[in-house]
Amino acid sequence: MSVNDPLPWIDAVCVLIREAAGRNIPVIGHCLGGQLMSKALGGVITRNPVKELGWGEATGEDDATARYWLGAYAGNVGTVFHWHGESFSIPSGATRLFANQYCANQMFALGPHLGMQCHVEMTPEMISTWCEQWAEEAASVAGQPSVQTPGTMQAEIGERLPAMRRLSDQLYSVWIRGLRR
């Protein structure tokens, strides 16, 4: 699905995000959630130049906001997971945190709010389920450098998941601090 689809709940979710942001209540979104956040906060969602499916890397920005959110990942590479064909723009006032060669806007922060195009929350069970349920989509774009086969995605769990967990621990630790008000 797309944030741009005429689904009856999208406007209501965007209103909820704007209300939370207006009250400085931390909001977090992964992939579609990050797109909803961008849209709600004034960004636009467009087709990404390529689909990204599977394990990948993203490079952290190196500014004060990125250093706050990313810690040691500011200016460095982090392991993430992808399953998207669209991407968001960075809303006005927000700061890009992560980018890669296939998608310029992988993550942004706006005060205590964190929007992600990529995934850092994945579990082996989620990856297995997605690979099974969306195998046709993966097959339809196989061979692109931004796409892994389901078999490769699953084979790399042992190597990649611990690295992604370290990044997610960093991000979630900062986001959770925003809840303590």
MOVENMO-V576275 format. One record per residue. N is the residue number from 1. SS is DSSP state (a for helix, b for strand, c for the rest). OMEGA is omega in whole degrees, -180 to 180 (NA if undefined). D_CENTER is the distance of its C-alpha to the mean C-alpha in Angstrom with 2 decimals. Layout:
# MOVENMO-V576275
N & SS & OMEGA & D_CENTER
N & SS & OMEGA & D_CENTER
This chain:
# MOVENMO-V576275
1 & c & -180 & 15.40
2 & c & 174 & 14.40
3 & c & -180 & 14.18
4 & c & 177 & 17.23
5 & c & -180 & 19.20
6 & c & -179 & 22.19
7 & c & -172 & 21.23
8 & c & -176 & 23.26
9 & c & -174 & 20.69
10 & a & -180 & 18.13
11 & a & -180 & 20.43
12 & a & 178 & 21.17
13 & a & 178 & 17.57
14 & a & 177 & 17.18
15 & a & 179 & 20.49
16 & a & 179 & 19.46
17 & a & 180 & 16.40
18 & a & 179 & 18.86
19 & a & 179 & 21.48
20 & a & 180 & 19.42
21 & a & 179 & 18.31
22 & a & 179 & 21.98
23 & c & 180 & 23.17
24 & c & 174 & 20.80
25 & c & -176 & 19.44
26 & c & 178 & 16.03
27 & c & 176 & 13.21
28 & b & 179 & 9.78
29 & b & 177 & 7.24
30 & b & 174 & 4.58
31 & c & 178 & 4.51
32 & a & 177 & 8.13
33 & a & 176 & 8.16
34 & a & 177 & 6.15
35 & a & 177 & 8.57
36 & a & 178 & 11.30
37 & a & 180 & 10.98
38 & a & -179 & 11.30
39 & a & -178 & 14.14
40 & a & -176 & 15.78
41 & c & 174 & 15.90
42 & c & 178 & 17.41
43 & c & 177 & 14.83
44 & c & 180 & 15.10
45 & b & -179 & 13.18
46 & b & 176 & 14.76
47 & b & 175 & 15.03
48 & b & 180 & 13.27
49 & b & 177 & 16.21
50 & b & 171 & 15.46
51 & b & 173 & 13.58
52 & b & 179 & 11.41
53 & b & 176 & 12.31
54 & b & -178 & 12.63
55 & b & 177 & 12.43
56 & b & 178 & 11.74
57 & b & 175 & 11.82
58 & b & -179 & 10.46
59 & b & 180 & 12.98
60 & b & 172 & 12.95
61 & c & -179 & 14.92
62 & c & 175 & 18.22
63 & c & -174 & 19.31
64 & a & -180 & 20.24
65 & a & 179 & 17.03
66 & a & 179 & 15.00
67 & a & 178 & 17.80
68 & a & -176 & 17.68
69 & a & -170 & 14.04
70 & a & -177 & 13.80
71 & a & -177 & 17.46
72 & a & 179 & 18.56
73 & a & 177 & 15.32
74 & c & -178 & 16.24
75 & c & -178 & 17.66
76 & c & -175 & 16.89
77 & b & 175 & 14.76
78 & b & 178 & 12.31
79 & b & 180 & 11.65
80 & b & 177 & 8.35
81 & b & -177 & 8.37
82 & b & 165 & 7.71
83 & b & -177 & 9.41
84 & b & 175 & 9.33
85 & b & 177 & 12.15
86 & b & 179 & 11.20
87 & b & -179 & 9.30
88 & b & 168 & 9.85
89 & c & 178 & 12.34
90 & c & -180 & 12.31
91 & c & 178 & 14.56
92 & c & 179 & 17.97
93 & c & 180 & 18.36
94 & c & -180 & 14.75
95 & b & 174 & 13.98
96 & b & 178 & 11.50
97 & b & -176 & 10.55
98 & b & 175 & 9.19
99 & b & 169 & 10.24
100 & c & -175 & 11.83
101 & c & -177 & 14.75
102 & c & -177 & 13.19
103 & c & -174 & 10.56
104 & c & -175 & 11.59
105 & c & 180 & 8.74
106 & c & -175 & 5.59
107 & b & 174 & 5.69
108 & b & 175 & 8.77
109 & b & 174 & 11.35
110 & b & -174 & 14.35
111 & c & -179 & 16.90
112 & c & -174 & 15.79
113 & b & -177 & 12.68
114 & b & 178 & 9.09
115 & b & -178 & 6.41
116 & b & 169 & 2.68
117 & c & 179 & 2.67
118 & c & 178 & 2.78
119 & b & 172 & 4.69
120 & c & -174 & 7.20
121 & c & -171 & 9.32
122 & c & 173 & 11.05
123 & c & 176 & 14.84
124 & a & -180 & 17.48
125 & a & 178 & 18.52
126 & a & -180 & 15.24
127 & a & 179 & 15.09
128 & a & 180 & 18.76
129 & a & -180 & 18.52
130 & a & 180 & 15.90
131 & a & 179 & 18.04
132 & a & -175 & 21.06
133 & a & -174 & 20.04
134 & c & -179 & 18.38
135 & a & -180 & 20.71
136 & a & 178 & 22.23
137 & a & 180 & 19.10
138 & a & 180 & 18.58
139 & a & -177 & 22.31
140 & a & 180 & 22.31
141 & c & -179 & 20.21
142 & c & 178 & 21.56
143 & c & 176 & 22.78
144 & c & -179 & 20.15
145 & c & 180 & 19.01
146 & c & -175 & 15.30
147 & b & 173 & 16.08
148 & c & 173 & 17.41
149 & c & 175 & 19.90
150 & a & 179 & 19.39
151 & a & 178 & 22.13
152 & a & 179 & 20.49
153 & a & -177 & 17.19
154 & a & -179 & 19.44
155 & a & -177 & 21.80
156 & c & -179 & 19.30
157 & a & -177 & 18.09
158 & a & -179 & 20.86
159 & a & -170 & 20.16
160 & a & -175 & 16.37
161 & a & 179 & 15.55
162 & a & 179 & 17.54
163 & a & 179 & 15.80
164 & a & 178 & 12.30
165 & a & 179 & 14.10
166 & a & 177 & 15.46
167 & a & -179 & 12.20
168 & a & 177 & 11.00
169 & a & 179 & 14.58
170 & a & -176 & 14.46
171 & a & -177 & 11.49
172 & a & 178 & 12.85
173 & a & 179 & 16.33
174 & a & -178 & 15.82
175 & a & -179 & 14.20
176 & a & 177 & 17.10
177 & a & 178 & 19.62
178 & c & 179 & 18.86
179 & c & -175 & 20.20
180 & c & 179 & 23.53
181 & c & NA & 25.39
